[in-house]
Amino acid sequence: MTRWQLEYDPAAKKELAKLDKTKALQVAEYLNEVCKLEDPASRGHSMTGPLAGLHRYQLGQLRILVKIKRNIVTVFVLSIGRRDTIYK
């Protein structure tokens, strides 16, 4: 079973730090669960349009945008935010 690496864009780290501690912990636990999967794309949804090539996970009102880099077995977190602002 492959263990996927988890990396954060610097902007995503700042967004995670702005969340209250409970939500930040939920996001971290969720992403750790995703990295334990054989295929992290099996959860969430693939994006279309201008965000094609990215993947989205939903955690309550929060959305987590990631790029799944299969060649280096990495889930790269690009952005974390509320659904009303993350896609802008």
Protein Blocks (a to p, Z undefined) as FASTA:
>chain_A
ZZddddddfklmmmmmmpcfklmmmmmmmmmmmmmpmblmlgcjddehjlgoiacddehj
bccdddddfknopacdfbgcdfklmmZZ
